[in-house]
Amino acid sequence: MATASGLVRRPLQQVSGLLRRRFHRSAPAALQVTVRDAINQGMDEELERDEKVFLLGEEVAQYDGAYKVSRGLWKKYGDKRIIDTPISEMGFAGIAVGAAMAGLRPICEFMTFNFSMQAIDQVINSAAKTYYMSAGLQSVPIVFRGPNGASAGVAAQHSQCFAAWYGHCPGLKVVSPWNSEDAKGLIKSAIRDNNPVVMLENELMYGVPFELPDAAQSKDFLIPIGKAKVERQGMHITVVSHSRPVGHCLEAAAVLSKEGIECEVINMRTIRPMDIETIEASVMKTNHLVTVEGGWPQFGVGAEISARIMEGPAFNYLDAPAIRVTGADVPMPYAKILEDNSVPQVKDIIFAIKKALHI
């Protein structure tokens, strides 16, 4: 009662100030954006910024895209800039390449990159090689994008990873985002690039929300093509990955941290040109290397990283051989249990890290 009567006797302004100080103001919640919406946002901003940009592909317009990545764009930009195509990858990829040669900036969506095999002549022979064959006179500013790699329950013909396929080809740039920040920054950089860019997305990541930093919410936000990102600092081993397996690597790192093993996790972001300098600097610090990818082992992304490390200055810093974690060397099975055993799991990454560290 004494406290209450004391408050009554004080001026009202002092009392209100006293009450205000009793409340703690929490920081505003970070904006959560799915990978799907981040790509949509990036394309929307570039379509608005440059009238030469347009999107074409199967069901991208009236249906809002097979995976709803282009939701709302047809209603906003109309038939001339968001174009539904027939089911003919070679045909509409050729139209897109020709449009790029004529000065437009097409975004060519494959419903899945498995279907890009139908158009690989256009992607490689027409898009990738023209700048070189024209002695630099003819650029081809085009983006080929769509879901890549294993999904769930879609078997052998819809589950391939094409990172190594397209990363093999001079004349192409190849990017592979993991989270929403990657997706938005890389799609915008890809559209603005004067070279053909292959953007390998992941169907299972489309609906996953991530915090989008304030910088990434800007219409001027870009992620440079050819630059990796260290997602987690560590001192004992370097773990390099791209696309969905980056998340698995971070999960494995969190588990191993409780055992006193600190992993440095690198998100490649770009397959070609590869940021080997970031990987080398990390290996020189940790003296161990594990690569993780969803694709097949032979001639894969991990094989290229291992070769580049062996050929470069970081090799002398290795205390143990590099280890690759990859998809199984078989066409993707349909059965769920076989599918799970055909793609890298967190337990496989943990096993490989402990093997590399002789634990």
C-alpha positions in Angstrom: 0.0 0.0 0.0 2.9 2.3 0.8 4.3 1.8 -2.7 0.9 2.5 -4.3 0.3 5.7 -2.3 3.8 6.8 -3.2 3.0 6.5 -6.8 -0.2 8.4 -6.4 1.6 11.3 -4.9 4.2 11.5 -7.7 3.5 13.6 -10.8 1.8 11.6 -13.5 4.7 12.1 -15.9 7.1 10.5 -13.5 4.8 7.5 -12.9 4.3 6.9 -16.6 8.1 7.0 -17.1 8.6 4.5 -14.3 6.1 2.1 -15.8 7.6 2.4 -19.3 11.0 1.3 -18.0 9.5 -1.9 -16.7 9.0 -3.2 -20.3 11.7 -4.8 -22.4 11.5 -4.1 -26.2 12.5 -7.1 -28.2 14.2 -6.7 -31.6 11.8 -6.8 -34.6 11.5 -10.3 -36.1 13.6 -10.9 -39.2 11.7 -11.2 -42.5 11.2 -14.9 -43.4 11.1 -15.6 -47.1 10.9 -18.9 -48.9 13.3 -19.8 -51.7 10.4 -19.8 -54.1 9.4 -16.3 -53.2 13.0 -15.0 -53.2 13.4 -16.2 -56.9 10.0 -14.7 -57.7 11.0 -11.4 -56.1 14.3 -11.3 -57.9 12.7 -11.9 -61.3 9.9 -9.4 -60.6 12.5 -6.7 -59.7 14.5 -7.4 -62.9 11.4 -7.5 -65.1 10.4 -4.1 -63.7 13.9 -2.7 -64.0 14.6 -3.7 -67.7 11.9 -4.1 -70.3 14.2 -6.4 -72.3 13.8 -9.1 -69.7 11.1 -11.7 -70.3 10.3 -15.2 -69.0 9.2 -18.2 -71.1 8.6 -21.9 -70.4 6.0 -24.5 -69.8 3.1 -23.3 -67.6 5.0 -20.2 -66.4 2.2 -17.7 -67.2 -1.5 -18.5 -66.6 -0.7 -21.5 -64.2 1.9 -19.4 -62.3 4.6 -22.0 -62.9 4.6 -25.7 -62.1 6.2 -24.9 -58.7 4.6 -21.5 -58.5 7.9 -19.7 -58.8 6.4 -17.2 -61.3 3.2 -16.6 -59.3 1.6 -13.3 -60.2 4.1 -12.3 -62.9 1.7 -13.0 -65.8 -1.0 -10.9 -64.3 1.5 -8.0 -63.7 3.4 -8.1 -67.0 1.1 -9.8 -69.5 1.4 -12.2 -72.4 4.3 -10.4 -74.1 6.7 -10.8 -71.2 5.5 -14.0 -69.4 5.1 -16.6 -72.1 3.6 -20.1 -71.9 5.3 -22.5 -74.4 4.5 -25.8 -75.9 6.1 -28.9 -74.4 9.1 -28.6 -76.7 12.3 -27.8 -74.8 14.5 -27.7 -77.9 12.0 -25.3 -79.6 11.5 -22.7 -76.8 15.2 -22.9 -75.7 16.1 -22.1 -79.3 13.6 -19.2 -79.4 15.1 -17.9 -76.1 18.7 -18.1 -77.4 17.7 -16.3 -80.6 16.0 -13.6 -78.6 19.2 -13.1 -76.5 21.3 -12.8 -79.7 18.8 -10.1 -80.9 19.3 -8.1 -77.8 16.7 -9.2 -75.3 17.3 -10.9 -71.9 15.3 -14.1 -71.7 14.8 -16.2 -68.6 14.2 -19.7 -70.0 12.6 -22.0 -67.4 12.9 -25.8 -67.6 10.2 -27.5 -65.6 13.1 -29.7 -64.4 16.7 -29.7 -65.6 16.2 -33.3 -66.6 14.2 -32.0 -69.5 17.1 -29.7 -70.5 18.6 -32.7 -72.2 16.0 -32.2 -74.9 17.6 -28.7 -75.5 21.2 -29.3 -74.7 22.3 -28.5 -78.3 20.8 -25.0 -77.8 22.3 -24.6 -74.4 25.9 -25.7 -75.4 26.3 -25.3 -79.1 24.2 -22.1 -79.5 24.3 -20.3 -76.2 27.7 -21.2 -74.6 29.9 -21.2 -77.7 28.7 -18.2 -79.7 30.6 -15.4 -77.9 33.9 -17.3 -78.5 33.0 -18.3 -82.1 32.1 -14.7 -82.9 35.4 -13.4 -81.5 33.5 -11.5 -78.9 31.1 -9.7 -81.3 27.9 -11.6 -80.3 26.9 -12.0 -76.6 24.1 -14.2 -75.5 22.6 -12.8 -72.2 20.3 -15.6 -71.2 19.3 -17.4 -68.0 18.4 -21.1 -68.0 16.8 -21.9 -64.7 14.6 -24.6 -63.0 14.8 -27.3 -60.4 17.8 -29.6 -60.4 18.9 -32.8 -58.6 17.0 -35.2 -56.5 13.4 -34.5 -55.4 11.2 -37.1 -53.7 9.6 -40.1 -55.4 10.2 -39.1 -59.0 12.8 -41.9 -59.8 15.6 -42.0 -62.3 14.5 -39.7 -65.1 13.6 -36.8 -62.9 16.3 -36.8 -60.2 19.7 -36.0 -61.9 22.0 -33.3 -60.7 23.5 -31.4 -63.7 26.0 -29.3 -61.8 28.9 -31.3 -63.2 27.4 -31.5 -66.7 27.0 -27.8 -67.2 30.0 -26.9 -65.0 32.1 -28.8 -67.5 31.4 -26.4 -70.4 33.4 -23.3 -71.1 31.2 -20.3 -72.1 28.6 -21.0 -69.4 28.3 -19.7 -65.9 26.7 -22.0 -63.4 25.2 -21.0 -60.1 23.5 -23.2 -57.4 21.7 -21.4 -54.6 21.0 -22.9 -51.2 18.9 -20.4 -49.2 16.7 -17.4 -50.0 19.5 -14.8 -50.0 21.5 -16.9 -52.5 18.4 -17.4 -54.7 17.5 -13.7 -54.9 21.0 -12.4 -55.3 22.1 -15.0 -57.9 18.9 -14.8 -60.1 19.4 -11.0 -60.3 23.1 -11.2 -61.1 22.3 -14.0 -63.7 19.7 -11.8 -65.5 22.1 -8.8 -65.6 25.1 -10.9 -66.8 25.9 -10.7 -70.5 26.8 -14.4 -70.7 24.6 -17.5 -70.6 24.0 -18.5 -67.0 22.6 -21.8 -65.8 20.8 -21.5 -62.4 20.3 -24.8 -60.7 17.6 -24.6 -58.1 16.2 -27.4 -55.9 12.6 -28.4 -55.8 12.8 -29.5 -52.1 14.1 -26.1 -51.1 11.4 -24.0 -52.8 9.0 -24.0 -49.8 11.7 -23.6 -47.1 11.7 -20.2 -45.4 15.0 -18.4 -44.5 15.7 -15.1 -42.8 16.3 -12.5 -45.5 18.8 -9.9 -44.3 17.9 -6.2 -44.7 20.5 -5.8 -47.5 18.9 -8.6 -49.5 15.6 -6.8 -49.4 17.0 -4.0 -51.5 16.2 -3.9 -55.3 19.9 -3.3 -55.8 21.0 -6.5 -54.0 23.3 -8.7 -56.0 25.5 -11.7 -55.2 28.6 -11.8 -57.4 28.8 -14.8 -59.6 32.0 -16.8 -58.8 32.1 -16.0 -55.1 31.6 -18.6 -52.4 30.4 -17.9 -48.8 31.7 -19.3 -45.6 28.4 -20.2 -43.8 30.1 -21.4 -40.6 33.6 -20.8 -39.3 35.7 -23.7 -38.0 39.2 -24.8 -37.4 39.3 -28.6 -37.7 38.0 -29.5 -41.2 36.7 -27.8 -44.3 33.3 -29.0 -45.6 32.4 -27.7 -49.1 28.9 -28.1 -50.7 26.3 -26.5 -52.9 22.5 -26.4 -53.0 20.4 -28.4 -50.6 23.3 -30.4 -49.1 24.7 -27.2 -47.6 21.9 -27.5 -45.0 22.9 -31.1 -44.3 26.5 -30.0 -43.8 25.4 -27.3 -41.3 23.4 -29.9 -39.4 26.3 -32.2 -39.3 28.6 -29.4 -38.1 26.1 -28.6 -35.3 26.2 -32.2 -34.1 30.0 -32.5 -34.3 30.4 -29.2 -32.4 29.0 -30.9 -29.3 31.9 -33.4 -29.6 34.5 -30.6 -29.9 34.9 -30.8 -33.7 34.5 -27.4 -35.4 33.7 -27.6 -39.1 34.1 -24.8 -41.5 31.2 -25.0 -43.9 31.5 -23.4 -47.4 28.5 -22.7 -49.6 29.9 -22.7 -53.1 27.0 -20.7 -54.6 28.8 -20.8 -58.0 29.9 -24.0 -59.7 31.6 -22.2 -62.7 33.7 -20.2 -62.3 34.6 -22.0 -59.1 35.8 -19.9 -56.2 38.8 -22.1 -55.5 40.6 -19.4 -53.6 38.1 -19.4 -50.7 38.3 -23.2 -50.5 42.1 -23.1 -50.6 42.3 -20.5 -47.8 40.0 -22.7 -45.6 42.0 -25.9 -46.3 45.2 -24.1 -45.4 43.6 -23.3 -42.0 41.9 -26.6 -41.2 44.3 -29.1 -43.0 41.3 -31.4 -43.9 38.7 -31.4 -46.6 35.3 -33.1 -47.2 33.2 -32.3 -50.3 29.4 -33.0 -50.3 27.1 -33.1 -53.4 23.9 -34.8 -54.5 25.3 -35.8 -57.9 27.1 -38.9 -59.0 30.7 -39.4 -57.9 32.5 -39.9 -61.3 33.8 -36.6 -62.7 31.7 -34.7 -60.2 32.0 -31.3 -58.5 33.8 -32.9 -55.5 36.2 -34.6 -57.9 37.0 -31.2 -59.5 37.5 -29.5 -56.1 39.8 -32.4 -55.0 41.9 -32.1 -58.1 42.2 -28.4 -57.9 43.3 -28.6 -54.2 45.9 -31.3 -55.2 47.2 -29.2 -58.0 47.4 -25.9 -56.0 49.2 -24.5 -52.9 46.7 -26.0 -50.4 47.8 -29.6 -51.1 50.9 -29.3 -48.9 48.7 -28.2 -46.0 46.5 -31.4 -46.0 47.0 -33.8 -43.1 44.8 -36.5 -44.7 43.3 -37.3 -48.1 40.2 -35.3 -49.2 37.0 -37.3 -48.9 34.0 -37.0 -51.2 30.4 -37.6 -50.1 28.2 -38.0 -53.2 25.0 -39.5 -54.5 25.2 -43.2 -55.2 26.6 -44.3 -58.5 23.2 -45.6 -59.7 20.1 -44.2 -61.5 17.8 -42.9 -58.8 15.6 -45.7 -57.4 11.9 -45.2 -56.9 11.5 -47.1 -53.6 11.7 -44.7 -50.6 14.3 -46.6 -48.6 16.5 -47.0 -51.7 16.1 -43.3 -52.6 17.2 -42.3 -49.0 20.3 -44.5 -49.4 21.1 -42.9 -52.8 21.5 -39.3 -51.7 23.8 -37.9 -49.0 22.3 -37.9 -45.5 23.6 -36.0 -42.4 25.0 -39.3 -41.0 27.0 -39.9 -44.1 28.6 -36.4 -43.7 29.4 -37.0 -40.1 31.0 -40.4 -40.9 33.1 -38.8 -43.7 34.3 -36.0 -41.4 35.3 -38.4 -38.6 37.1 -40.6 -41.2 39.0 -37.6 -42.5 40.0 -36.7 -38.9 40.9 -40.3 -38.0 38.3 -40.3 -35.2 
